[in-house]
Amino acid sequence: MAEKKFPNPYDVLPEVPSFEVTSDDISHGDEVPDEHVLDGENLSPHLSWSGAPAETKSFAVTCFDPDAPTGSGFWHWQVIDIPPDVTELPKGAGSGKAPLPEGAIQTRNDYGSQGYGGCAPPPGPEHRYIFAVHALDTDTLGLGEDATPASVGFNLSGHTIARGLVIPTYATS
């Protein structure tokens, strides 16, 4: 039987314009380096973006694994309320190894902690890790660091005016 992949959640949400997201550490379609996995150094990757709409009032960064065997995917990282003049997060910003922009808030991931939680799929086929940068029409989502991934996702869907993605993969044997 062929492996069933869950949809990219952004393919089923209302369409928004896209902009470019790049990284010094991860690439679309390539394997996530060990320094960014849970059993490695667990460092959030560098992310950079350009081409967001001029009316952007803030950004959010998320990392989601739609292939996690949960029926609802797995949120690895969520940063909200990133100021509109910020266009980059350094490697380790979600791991406490580099600073986040002033005013940015890391909310809970599905590991139950604030910050970045690296790749840790069960043995088997590769998983996709969707790193998304969301351009928002609001200065703040009005959520705190204890916000659940579902509440962040709900609020993002109502305020996203553009989005950029980079989707690396990772598998364990």
C-alpha positions in Angstrom: 0.0 0.0 0.0 1.4 3.4 -0.9 2.2 5.8 1.9 -0.5 8.4 2.5 0.7 12.0 3.0 -1.4 14.5 4.8 -2.0 17.8 2.9 0.0 20.9 3.4 -2.4 22.9 5.6 -1.7 26.1 3.6 -3.1 24.3 0.5 -6.5 24.1 2.1 -6.6 27.6 3.7 -7.7 30.7 1.6 -5.0 31.5 -0.9 -2.8 34.5 -0.1 0.1 36.0 -2.1 3.5 34.5 -1.5 7.0 36.0 -0.8 10.5 34.6 -0.6 11.8 32.7 2.4 15.4 31.5 2.4 17.8 30.0 5.0 21.5 29.5 5.5 20.7 26.2 7.2 17.8 24.5 5.5 16.6 24.2 1.9 13.3 23.3 0.2 13.2 19.5 -0.4 16.5 18.8 1.3 17.1 16.9 4.6 17.2 19.0 7.8 20.8 18.9 9.2 21.3 17.2 12.5 21.9 20.4 14.4 18.2 21.3 13.9 16.8 18.0 15.2 15.6 17.3 18.7 18.4 14.7 19.4 21.0 16.9 17.8 21.7 20.5 18.9 18.0 21.4 18.7 18.8 24.8 17.1 16.2 26.7 15.2 17.4 27.4 11.7 18.3 30.7 10.3 15.4 32.2 8.3 15.3 35.3 6.1 12.5 36.7 4.0 11.9 39.4 1.4 9.0 40.7 -0.8 6.3 40.9 1.9 3.5 43.4 1.2 4.2 47.0 2.2 1.1 47.0 4.4 2.6 44.3 6.7 2.2 45.3 10.3 3.9 42.2 11.9 5.2 38.7 11.1 4.9 35.3 12.6 7.1 32.3 12.0 5.9 28.7 12.4 7.2 25.2 11.8 4.6 22.4 11.3 5.0 18.7 10.5 1.8 17.6 8.7 3.1 14.0 8.5 3.2 13.4 12.2 1.1 10.3 13.1 -1.4 12.3 15.2 -4.2 13.0 12.7 -3.6 16.7 13.3 0.1 17.2 12.6 2.7 18.5 15.0 3.7 22.2 15.7 7.4 22.5 16.3 7.7 26.3 16.6 5.6 29.4 16.7 6.9 33.0 17.0 4.4 35.8 16.8 4.4 39.6 17.0 7.7 40.0 15.1 8.0 43.7 14.1 7.4 44.6 10.5 11.0 45.9 9.9 12.5 42.5 10.9 13.4 40.3 7.9 15.5 37.6 9.5 15.9 35.3 12.5 19.4 34.1 13.3 20.2 30.4 13.8 19.3 29.5 17.4 16.8 32.4 18.0 14.1 29.9 18.9 16.5 27.9 21.1 17.7 30.7 23.3 21.1 30.7 21.6 20.5 34.0 19.7 18.1 36.9 20.5 14.6 37.2 19.2 13.5 40.6 18.0 12.2 42.9 20.7 8.5 42.3 21.2 8.4 38.9 19.6 6.7 36.1 21.6 7.4 32.4 21.3 4.2 30.4 22.1 3.8 26.8 23.1 4.8 24.1 20.7 3.3 20.6 20.7 6.1 19.4 23.0 4.4 21.6 25.6 7.2 24.2 25.9 7.9 27.7 24.4 10.5 27.8 21.7 11.8 25.6 19.0 11.5 21.9 19.2 13.4 20.1 16.5 12.5 17.2 14.2 11.9 13.9 15.9 9.7 11.7 13.7 9.2 8.0 14.5 11.2 5.6 12.4 9.8 5.4 8.9 9.2 7.6 5.8 10.4 11.2 5.7 8.3 13.9 7.2 7.9 17.5 5.8 8.7 20.4 8.0 6.9 23.4 6.8 8.7 26.6 7.9 6.3 29.4 7.2 6.7 33.2 7.5 3.3 34.9 7.7 2.9 38.6 6.9 0.1 39.9 9.1 -2.3 42.9 8.9 -2.1 43.5 12.7 0.7 44.7 15.0 -0.1 41.9 17.5 -2.2 38.8 17.7 -3.0 39.6 21.3 -1.8 36.2 22.6 0.7 35.3 25.3 3.5 32.7 25.5 1.0 30.1 26.8 -1.2 30.3 23.7 -1.8 26.9 22.2 -0.7 26.0 18.7 -4.4 25.8 17.7 -5.2 29.3 18.9 -2.2 30.7 17.2 -3.1 29.0 14.0 -6.7 30.2 14.2 -5.6 33.8 14.7 -3.0 33.6 12.0 -5.6 32.4 9.5 -7.6 35.6 10.0 -4.7 38.0 9.7 -2.3 36.6 7.1 -2.0 38.8 4.1 0.9 36.9 2.5 3.0 33.8 3.3 6.4 32.4 2.3 7.4 28.8 2.8 10.5 26.6 2.9 9.9 22.9 3.3 12.8 20.6 4.1 12.3 16.9 5.1 13.7 14.5 7.8 13.4 10.8 8.5 14.7 8.4 11.0 15.3 4.7 10.4 
